Amino acid sequence: MSGAAERPVTPGRSWPLGVTVCGGAAGDAADGAAGGDPAGDGVNVAVWAPEATLVEFCLFDDEGSEERIPLPYRDGEVWHARVPGVSVGARYGLRADGPNDPGTGRRFNRSKLLVDPYAPSLDRPLRWDPLMAGYAAGPDDDLALDRRDSASVVPKGVVTGAADGPDPSSNRPGHELADLVIYEAHLKGLTATHPDVPDELRGTYAGMAHPAIVEHLVSLGVTAVELLPLQAFFDDQYLVEKGLTNYWGYQPVAWFAPEPRYAREDADAELRHLVHTLHAAGIEVIVDVVYNHTGEGDELGPTLSLRGLHNTGYYRLLDDGRHYVNDTGTGNTAAVERPMVLRLVLDSLRHWAERYGIDGFRFDLAAAVGRTDRGFDPFGAFFQAVQQDPVLGGLKLIAEPWDLGPGGYQLGRFPHPWSEWNDRFRDGVRRAWRGHPRWQGDLGARLLGSAHLFEHAGRSATASVNFITAHDGFTLADLVSYSEKHNEANLEDNRDGHDDNLSDNLGVEGPSDDEGVVSARARRARGMLATLMVSQGVPMLLAGDEIGNGQGGNNNAYAQDNKVGWVDWSARDDGLRDFVRRLVDVRRRLPVLRQRTFLHGRERADGLRDVVWRRADGEEPTAEDWQDPHGCLIAVELRGAAGDPRGEAIDGAVFVIVNVGGDVDVAMPGEAGEGSGLRAPVWRLEIDSARPQDEGLVEGGYRVLAQSVVVLSAVPSTSGAGAVRRGAAAPGSL
């Protein structure tokens, strides 16, 4: 039975925000002086709600009965109190009363139970229910107050104490950014069909920690996993009414709480175990975080948390006060530039870094997070606060550098030490392999780390996170199998998702039994993967691409929590997996391929240039060669960066050939000009994407097959004995 409680409370403190278990005399000094409980029993509750006239802390027992406890004390804009008799495991929510005046942006509704923005755990997933509506729909839409109580359908926060078990922040691998090979994965989708993961563990934190998954990641050689959102998110009305779910998780409501739907019993403990397990295997964990908006949507969305506490403070509103700025395309935009909202975001990031040992974050629609009233500001409060933070400053920080707002495309403008998803790399590689004219210059820039975008203000080549595919878009298998998207399963009449995918079905739309088509697709996929792994910057591989996983042409599987969106392990391509292993190993063994300093063809201390471009005949290309609309091949000789002590210390060279055309003979470069009397080096074949099993030594020339990437490393002249000279490919070579 609901109602105001007689439970005595004492002032407690206005910090930290949220619900904190009281502990010990030192933490109780303020209460002790005021006649509080010196034994440390109870919790401290602190809530930012400056426009509220009443804030209540609401406790729920196992039968769902509610006890409402008003917070009578205020310190500036924060309501607070110490509540005795509350311990770890207690379930709770908040209620706030105040003006309900949508025209001024104030949307208080005491009938709606609110999720604490600082709740460290939720007792169940968030899913739309009509009782969550803050307004009574009618002719005036959101102007009429909905007085139905929502407590029965809103998840409760769970009071959490000190963490148990191994500490995932204690065994961080600590990889250099240049050494990362990122594997982007959906936690459930990666494990949902894996035959070696027990049924009861599939799709869970524990399932991803299973040896079968960890061993797969280790065998690939990836050094970091980037997981789609793990912060508790919302299945919104639009999807629920269609019988779908918010599979990807880009509708957050509780920025501190790990998503409960991935837990068997205890999301907090199971996520900590997962991260500790991956760390022990040498794999860092990056989490995709969404601080640009929340799942509360626009003025017609539910009242779940921030809207009911301080709508005008947490969100950017239009001048009319009633409607929301929608730079994110999701209905609302969080006002991260404001001090208390920024504090919430920073507190959340530190929580994930310290409690769960997270090694870095990928910020969804990061242009919105960095936007102020004056537009995007790379020197704004958010970036400065993160950079100076003793916990966050040393983590991996990756931006999705765009949003839907004015001036929303900000690729290359983020400050050091941020890295950015480089969609120019994605599109440039796709265009090159699809045979667009004059692709050479663009792909050349991508191979060298996109210096024209990122080389400023002390930024390094690792500022570019290179990818060909990601969760948003086609998988690699679909990229070479479909010329059009096929998103009918999303129930939006195939209107959603990108239309211009720069994809190519290579002759047949969708699955094919034609050996020529299958072979061409396999060769194209290997060539694109090789391009990714030999480029300067940080490579990111989409989970499942290494085994040929497809989504039936769906390029926007955000609502497909089923076999469309899950990685299909039943038809895995083990040959492709082994090829990816070789690629990652080559990148690991050859430091020339993963440098921090940009390469510009400058002369090193040994008199050799760090970049020399080559034509097939061995000569350096002219300006006309770079603009040749019929050009099909670029080749580049790479060495350690000139003028950089780390680069100058790198011995040897790597020769990379990208051939998007037909078969061609390519001359091997020498370290000295013709007639110098010095012997040209011998080259070791590291990768030939058209002949994935081949290896050996090459001297003089090499027959490069159509649609392939060849990677060779220089062998000291003393190793020249036994070198082979390649001719035409053997019949039947792929």
LOTIMAR-968716 format. One line per field, with one value per residue (C-alpha): x, y, z. Coordinates in steps of 0.02 Angstrom, whole numbers. Layout:
% LOTIMAR-968716
u <- [X_...] $
v <- [Y_...] $
w <- [Z_...] $
***
This chain:
% LOTIMAR-968716
u <- [0_72_82_197_305_337_514_631_767_918_1005_1140_1235_1203_1343_1377_1221_1114_1085_1240_1258_1315_1474_1564_1587_1689_1550_1421_1500_1371_1226_1301_1311_1127_1072_1086_1131_1319_1317_1317_1145_1044_1077_1113_997_1039_939_964_790_800_624_536_427_441_556_516_625_513_551_470_455_446_257_270_206_278_341_364_492_501_675_652_827_898_1074_1062_979_1000_869_943_922_991_864_889_847_888_1021_1105_978_835_729_684_629_600_451_454_315_312_238_169_179_241_241_386_466_418_342_327_207_206_108_258_392_563_724_864_991_1127_1047_1191_1077_900_794_731_740_649_506_369_201_58_65_235_157_168_25_-154_-159_-297_-327_-186_-69_59_-29_-148_-74_-87_-122_-110_25_171_257_196_283_441_599_666_841_937_1045_1222_1370_1553_1594_1643_1760_1912_1937_1933_2023_2173_2226_2207_2314_2368_2396_2464_2332_2439_2437_2248_2149_1969_1830_1659_1526_1352_1367_1211_1229_1406_1355_1171_1202_1378_1375_1508_1424_1295_1115_1087_1236_1203_1168_1234_1385_1433_1414_1539_1659_1648_1814_1746_1722_1881_1985_1911_1957_2132_2159_2111_2239_2118_2176_2013_1827_1709_1539_1376_1285_1282_1201_1021_913_731_620_523_340_369_458_352_193_273_324_509_643_782_917_1066_1029_1042_900_981_886_1006_1186_1259_1167_1226_1087_993_933_1110_1123_1080_1064_1176_1223_1349_1449_1436_1496_1643_1687_1677_1794_1918_1916_1950_2087_2169_2172_2256_2099_2042_1858_1786_1602_1490_1408_1260_1262_1189_1007_897_756_626_609_516_367_260_382_372_415_548_687_766_607_517_660_718_663_725_897_936_877_900_731_673_626_444_496_373_475_648_804_826_1007_1011_862_789_675_785_962_1048_1118_1292_1365_1274_1374_1260_1226_1413_1440_1317_1407_1580_1522_1448_1607_1713_1592_1614_1802_1826_1693_1697_1875_1820_1973_1891_1731_1659_1543_1388_1347_1490_1464_1306_1403_1529_1401_1366_1247_1378_1390_1519_1670_1824_1888_1725_1694_1659_1825_1924_1841_1877_2056_2102_2010_2135_2029_1967_2115_2217_2079_2043_1921_1837_1711_1576_1610_1439_1257_1103_1112_1173_1357_1346_1485_1645_1765_1944_1898_1907_2052_2201_2198_2032_2018_1874_1775_1836_1691_1799_1907_1753_1687_1856_1896_1723_1735_1907_1855_1695_1799_1759_1870_2014_2010_2199_2232_2092_2142_2323_2276_2178_2323_2431_2308_2209_2337_2242_2102_2194_2371_2349_2364_2482_2367_2441_2394_2300_2169_2092_1989_1979_1834_1747_1594_1515_1354_1268_1266_1303_1413_1563_1477_1324_1432_1491_1323_1193_1180_1024_969_836_764_587_601_610_428_464_433_621_629_754_942_1065_1024_1199_1302_1439_1407_1414_1327_1456_1325_1183_1079_1093_1148_1220_1280_1376_1559_1619_1513_1560_1744_1736_1648_1775_1920_1840_1809_1989_2056_1954_2005_2187_2169_2101_2243_2386_2325_2399_2278_2178_2085_1911_1836_1649_1609_1565_1653_1796_1681_1574_1422_1279_1114_1016_1049_980_1089_998_970_939_777_825_857_848_945_952_1053_1148_1314_1280_1412_1330_1399_1562_1700_1852_1964_1917_1944_2119_2156_2104_2218_2363_2321_2317_2478_2566_2510_2575_2745_2777_2781_2795_2607_2554_2648_2595_2683_2611_2716_2751_2894_3027_3207_3261_3430_3483_3448_3290_3118_2981_2855_2889_2743_2769_2689_2684_2844_2936_2941_2865_2694_2668_2524_2438_2453_2362_2219_2211_2025_2079_2208_2187_2341_2436_2590_2686_2852_2841_2974_2982_2932_3071_3116_3026_3142_3021_3006_3193_3221_3113_3220_3165_3024_2853_2789_2600_2513_2327_2259_2074_2094_2156_2315_2475_2662_2738_2923_2995_3077_3261_3344_3464_3443_3490_3676_3722_3809_3708_3606_3417_3333_3241_3059_2963_2783_2679_2504_2429_2241_2214_2326_2291_2399_2554_2718_2901_3035_3017_3155_3137_2953_2786_2628_2486_2318_2157_2064_2200_2314_2494_2603_2790_2924_3106_3230_3411_3523_3609_3445_3433_3483_3339_3228_3091_3030_2842_2763_2583_2464_2431_2266_2122_2201_2070] $
v <- [0_168_320_439_351_395_326_455_527_635_761_650_735_810_706_587_591_435_306_259_134_223_153_193_336_443_439_476_627_748_639_599_783_798_649_524_340_322_135_159_83_142_238_416_481_635_692_841_914_1104_1143_1008_1049_872_723_552_399_249_76_-83_-251_-420_-407_-237_-133_41_150_333_430_618_696_853_927_1036_1092_1212_1114_942_856_736_634_485_345_214_31_12_-113_-189_-272_-153_-105_77_218_404_518_706_834_1009_1113_1021_1156_1086_1261_1305_1132_1076_902_844_701_621_473_414_311_368_272_352_422_353_181_55_-91_-126_-275_-308_-239_-82_-111_8_1_127_167_248_390_556_632_581_576_679_830_924_773_799_941_837_751_561_519_329_259_177_89_-84_-75_26_-72_-34_18_-100_-36_-100_-114_-153_-271_-451_-564_-525_-342_-314_-148_-239_-339_-219_-273_-93_-107_39_113_74_-110_-125_-236_-200_-329_-245_-362_-372_-468_-573_-589_-657_-802_-835_-979_-1035_-1227_-1238_-1116_-1205_-1159_-1080_-963_-904_-720_-677_-598_-773_-839_-714_-762_-945_-1022_-1056_-870_-813_-941_-885_-705_-751_-861_-716_-605_-464_-356_-266_-301_-155_-203_-123_-32_-117_25_-19_26_37_-61_88_98_99_-69_-153_-118_-203_-354_-308_-261_-133_-261_-143_-48_133_194_214_256_210_260_171_4_-142_-208_-341_-441_-508_-576_-748_-688_-539_-420_-328_-482_-566_-414_-394_-578_-557_-408_-490_-647_-551_-451_-614_-666_-502_-424_-249_-202_-46_-7_89_225_335_502_606_561_447_326_450_517_677_760_608_487_403_482_364_464_629_703_684_754_907_911_1087_1047_876_908_1041_1116_1224_1404_1358_1252_1115_1028_953_986_828_827_639_584_496_632_719_778_778_945_880_1055_1098_1068_944_843_841_782_639_585_594_502_367_347_333_205_94_117_81_-47_-144_-110_-43_9_134_202_228_379_363_523_610_773_796_767_900_1028_1187_1331_1394_1229_1090_1143_1028_1135_1135_1086_903_871_970_880_708_749_812_673_560_405_442_534_376_270_239_371_344_460_427_601_651_677_742_920_1074_1057_881_802_833_699_750_891_798_842_738_601_553_429_433_312_353_329_404_248_136_225_244_59_10_126_62_-119_-83_-9_176_281_382_287_283_446_422_245_297_425_293_170_303_347_492_622_763_735_696_765_921_975_833_695_533_405_307_445_352_198_110_-3_-74_-138_-106_-152_-11_-69_-225_-363_-403_-556_-451_-311_-428_-517_-379_-222_-164_-169_-294_-230_-296_-385_-215_-185_-13_-60_-62_128_122_102_178_169_204_61_55_-132_-254_-422_-477_-544_-615_-532_-636_-817_-905_-1079_-1015_-1059_-905_-788_-876_-869_-685_-640_-735_-649_-477_-506_-561_-412_-290_-371_-363_-178_-147_-236_-156_24_144_181_65_-75_-128_-294_-329_-487_-627_-554_-674_-823_-755_-708_-623_-541_-580_-407_-316_-163_-98_-246_-135_-224_-401_-495_-659_-757_-606_-505_-646_-714_-879_-1006_-1153_-1112_-1032_-1015_-1086_-1042_-859_-867_-936_-800_-666_-746_-731_-550_-502_-597_-507_-340_-392_-450_-301_-139_-40_-70_4_166_317_446_491_443_574_506_598_539_436_440_291_390_293_372_310_301_267_238_119_75_-104_-75_-18_166_301_359_527_646_576_400_452_524_384_334_162_134_-30_-46_51_-11_66_33_74_99_169_352_476_593_490_393_246_247_266_113_3_-100_-167_-123_-184_-182_-177_-202_-169_-231_-204_-249_-400_-503_-400_-426_-314_-273_-287_-127_-116_-12_66_136_41_48_83_-85_-128_-287_-268_-347_-510_-502_-627_-657_-624_-618_-646_-629_-719_-863_-868_-1022_-964_-910_-902_-782_-666_-585_-476_-486_-558_-605_-517_-595_-499_-425_-454_-378_-435_-397_-430_-392_-355_-493_-448_-483_-624_-720_-711_-891_-996_-851_-890_-782_-790_-811_-835_-913_-1098_-1148_-1145_-1020_-915] $
w <- [0_-52_58_148_277_457_448_530_419_455_342_271_130_-38_-112_-190_-296_-300_-164_-66_74_231_305_466_587_468_340_474_557_491_544_712_755_713_813_671_677_709_671_482_452_302_143_92_-44_-149_-301_-417_-446_-427_-492_-391_-241_-171_-199_-127_-103_-136_-65_-130_-44_-131_-148_-232_-87_-89_52_5_105_73_63_170_158_19_-17_-162_-302_-222_-114_12_170_260_270_406_393_208_157_3_-110_-71_-222_-247_-361_-353_-369_-396_-385_-454_-594_-745_-877_-1044_-1117_-1002_-1014_-838_-840_-660_-628_-456_-524_-622_-534_-592_-615_-515_-642_-528_-502_-507_-546_-607_-558_-735_-912_-968_-1089_-1145_-1060_-1082_-896_-925_-1023_-933_-1030_-1070_-1260_-1335_-1444_-1357_-1357_-1219_-1126_-1020_-867_-854_-672_-687_-573_-664_-519_-570_-740_-705_-656_-484_-440_-327_-185_-217_-100_-121_-265_-234_-332_-440_-481_-670_-651_-577_-731_-875_-1025_-1055_-1243_-1340_-1453_-1606_-1558_-1550_-1667_-1618_-1633_-1630_-1562_-1491_-1328_-1357_-1545_-1531_-1419_-1457_-1579_-1536_-1528_-1393_-1274_-1163_-1202_-1033_-1057_-1234_-1250_-1077_-994_-937_-1114_-1182_-1043_-1096_-1152_-1327_-1358_-1272_-1365_-1531_-1495_-1439_-1592_-1705_-1618_-1577_-1432_-1391_-1403_-1429_-1360_-1413_-1272_-1102_-1005_-961_-1111_-1161_-1281_-1344_-1391_-1579_-1573_-1440_-1537_-1688_-1586_-1599_-1472_-1460_-1500_-1520_-1359_-1416_-1304_-1131_-973_-832_-869_-717_-725_-833_-944_-843_-994_-1020_-843_-778_-599_-557_-698_-590_-540_-709_-805_-687_-714_-903_-907_-788_-897_-1057_-972_-917_-1100_-1150_-1223_-1177_-1165_-1246_-1219_-1338_-1232_-1273_-1183_-1325_-1288_-1181_-1215_-1154_-1331_-1375_-1291_-1334_-1252_-1081_-914_-845_-762_-814_-885_-719_-614_-710_-891_-924_-853_-925_-1103_-1236_-1273_-1417_-1386_-1357_-1208_-1253_-1388_-1389_-1490_-1593_-1652_-1626_-1727_-1575_-1508_-1380_-1349_-1180_-1122_-1082_-1086_-923_-763_-675_-832_-869_-690_-717_-877_-797_-640_-751_-853_-695_-625_-778_-779_-595_-550_-713_-770_-939_-1041_-1156_-1228_-1401_-1393_-1500_-1598_-1509_-1602_-1497_-1336_-1388_-1445_-1350_-1381_-1505_-1597_-1588_-1485_-1479_-1335_-1239_-1059_-1097_-1184_-1056_-912_-984_-1028_-854_-763_-673_-709_-885_-959_-987_-1064_-1248_-1309_-1477_-1558_-1684_-1753_-1815_-1771_-1862_-1797_-1890_-1932_-1867_-1970_-1872_-1934_-1894_-1774_-1608_-1493_-1442_-1374_-1454_-1597_-1720_-1826_-2001_-2122_-2260_-2244_-2257_-2411_-2495_-2480_-2542_-2692_-2738_-2734_-2829_-2969_-2959_-3073_-2999_-2836_-2818_-2726_-2602_-2558_-2546_-2414_-2318_-2321_-2238_-2099_-2176_-2122_-2207_-2081_-1921_-1925_-1820_-1639_-1595_-1655_-1719_-1851_-1716_-1719_-1866_-1821_-1989_-2032_-2184_-2093_-1924_-1834_-1930_-2111_-2211_-2145_-2256_-2330_-2374_-2442_-2581_-2602_-2612_-2716_-2623_-2441_-2388_-2224_-2239_-2071_-1986_-2036_-2109_-2291_-2323_-2299_-2155_-2167_-2290_-2475_-2543_-2474_-2608_-2612_-2758_-2776_-2906_-3024_-2920_-2784_-2627_-2605_-2757_-2803_-2954_-2923_-3015_-2910_-2748_-2793_-2842_-2679_-2575_-2663_-2645_-2459_-2429_-2525_-2423_-2258_-2311_-2356_-2181_-2093_-2188_-2165_-2038_-1896_-1785_-1877_-1821_-1874_-1862_-1766_-1885_-2037_-2003_-2032_-2173_-2069_-2161_-2116_-2274_-2342_-2190_-2165_-2010_-1894_-1743_-1699_-1751_-1589_-1685_-1814_-1930_-1805_-1720_-1782_-1871_-1819_-1909_-2082_-2032_-2160_-2073_-2219_-2205_-2017_-2042_-2170_-2045_-1916_-2038_-2075_-1891_-1860_-2003_-1932_-1761_-1827_-1941_-1841_-2003_-2025_-1857_-1827_-1727_-1836_-2006_-2158_-2291_-2396_-2297_-2291_-2142_-2058_-2165_-2323_-2369_-2381_-2265_-2409_-2592_-2709_-2856_-3020_-3081_-3179_-3022_-3069_-2959_-3019_-3100_-3065_-3220_-3150_-2991_-3097_-3225_-3236_-3295_-3158_-3066_-2955_-2824_-2732_-2589_-2504_-2318_-2184_-2009_-1998_-2033_-1890_-1759_-1641_-1640_-1828_-1858_-1746_-1858_-1976_-2142_-2260_-2312_-2490_-2512_-2679_-2701_-2867_-2901_-3085_-3183_-3172_-3184_-3165_-3032_-3016_-2841_-2778_-2735_-2600_-2724_-2898_-3053_-3087_-2907_-2891_-2736_-2732_-2727_-2575_-2573_-2519_-2414_-2462_-2308_-2382_-2553_-2535_-2702_-2650_-2463_-2433_-2526_-2447_-2497_-2555_-2704_-2804_-2958_-2998_-2946_-3039_-2946_-2981_-3009_-2861_-2733_-2603_-2587_-2436_-2437_-2309_-2351_-2313_-2275_-2425_-2330_-2340_-2528_-2563_-2619_-2669_-2794_-2935_-2958_-3128_-3177_-3052_-3058_-3141_-3020_-2899_-2810] $
***
